[in-house]
Amino acid sequence: MTSAYQELSRTFQRLSRFGHLGAIAGVDMQTTMPPGGSQARGEAMAELSVFMHEVLTDKRLSGLFDAAQQESLNDVEQVNLSEMQRAWQQATLLPASLVEAKSLAGSRCEHAWRQQRPANDWQGFSANLKEVVKLSREEAQLRADALGVSRYDALLDVFEPGMTSAQLDQTFGDLKSWLPDLLQQAVAKQQQTPIAQPVGPFAIESQKQLGLSVMKTLGFDFNHGRLDVSAHPFCGGVPEDVRITTRYNENDFLSAMMGVIHETGHARYEQNLPKQWRGQPVAQARSTAIHESQSLFMEMQLGRSKAFLQHIHPQVVALMGDQPALALNNFIRQTQRVKPGFIRVDADELSYPAHVILRYEIERALIEGEIEVDDIPALWDEKMQQSLGIDTRGNYRDGCMQDIHWTDGAFGYFPTYTLGAMYAAQLFQAVKRAIPQIETLIQQGDLQPVFDWLQQNIWQHGSRFPTQQLLINATGEALNPHYFRQHLEQRYLSE
């Protein structure tokens, strides 16, 4: 006879396969789909979302969960059952009509944003965003009522299980107490050594070849993934078919190169999630912040280190051309340059947390109903002035319209970027303890020991352990922001 657990496993295997199709359709929508296909694709994806929601909220699953709790399951099966039940409980909170409406509103807002952002059209964008916010608040209220938490914490839990805004306020409050001073010190220090700017244009095809070369160095599996172009860099698809994207600027090859390194970190995690559990919730990434820790491990801890930059420097010169600004020492300084700017995805490592905290504070207030969409531009400018000294008045394109996350209601996502940076610093410190000769190996291009460590401590476990337990198993302690501060001070004040 088929056990209740086996029936549940088959249901989630089906959902995984439907999700596969949805993920690839979503990637296509953001990369190669012609503009005229937007409405039909949005409707098709909304229909798929509703169908998957109906499968997940089937009333008979309740009885199967009750029965499965009584069955004899091994450790992994017990965790998988818990993850299945969490997904089911979250889904049953939302009516199918809300799932469909939110999917349609998100598709409309995201597609229109592609033209509205370049046109600096805040009025057009805000009209669509208001509908997304309205529906996101409805979702947040339903989740909050069931969980007994605030509306924002209910959405945060979707992306980072177990995290709360109270914890974020404490962690980010500490960060805000020392980051501005460190930022000023780093800028002052770097002003003592002028940095020559590389002179373009840099052919897009050459930039693509550099990106592909770096992906190979970082161990990307091209048999199960590819590189494309999109308006906003991302990693999508599924573990068997991971799609990463970047965007090119003929006058700045570093932006695309670092974007590729960042997304390759996401991709390596996806490609190495446990194959023996694939199709089950336990085989999925542990959390959004852990996912982000893998991309920032690759980009910030590894990709911007002197050792890695020394290794890839010959390839950079060969593809981008030999010019004074690409001399090794200047290339390293350029890659580690601290210069507060408008754009989050192009921000240096020191400025980046300020971008995240700004978005966190705004979106939390927005979901809680403390502010409305029309309040965003002024609040955005106020916080940018306070944290980075940058004026964004009237510049919506490079201000509150620059990100894609809010277009589809991904509220609760932004904090995970800085949490991920903290996790990454802590993980890299553990790598250095485990592999004392790591700097020499990186400079030589021998990254396999690093990948082996990540496979052993992070990748192979999927969602088997809660986030903090995963971190304790890997590093010996729960999240400790000290490692992030230590890393920043060493790179930008000591080196």
Secondary structure, DSSP 8 states (H G I E B T S, - for coil): ---HHHHHHHHHHHHHHHHHHHHHHHHHHHHT--GGGHHHHHHHHHHHHHHHHHHHT-THHHHHHHHHTTS---HHHHHHHHHHHHHHHHHHTS-HHHHHHHHHHHHHHHHHHHHHTTTT-HHHHHHHHHHHHHHHHHHHHHHHHHHTS-HHHHHHHHHSTT--HHHHHHHHHHHHHHHHHHHHHHHHHHHTS----------HHHHHHHHHHHHHHTT--GGGEEEEE-SS--EEEETTEEEEEE---TT-HHHHHHHHHHHHHHHHHHHTS-GGGTTSGGGS-S-HHHHHHHHHIIIIIIITSHHHHHHHHHHHHHHH---GGGSHHHHHHHHT-----S-STT--TTTHHHHHHHHHHHHHHHHTTSS-GGGHHHHHHHHHHHHH----TT--TTTTTS-SGGGGT-TT-THHHHHHHHHHHHHHHHHHHH-TTHHHHHHTT--HHHHHHHHHHTGGGTTSS-HHHHHHHHHSSS--THHHHHHHHIIIII-
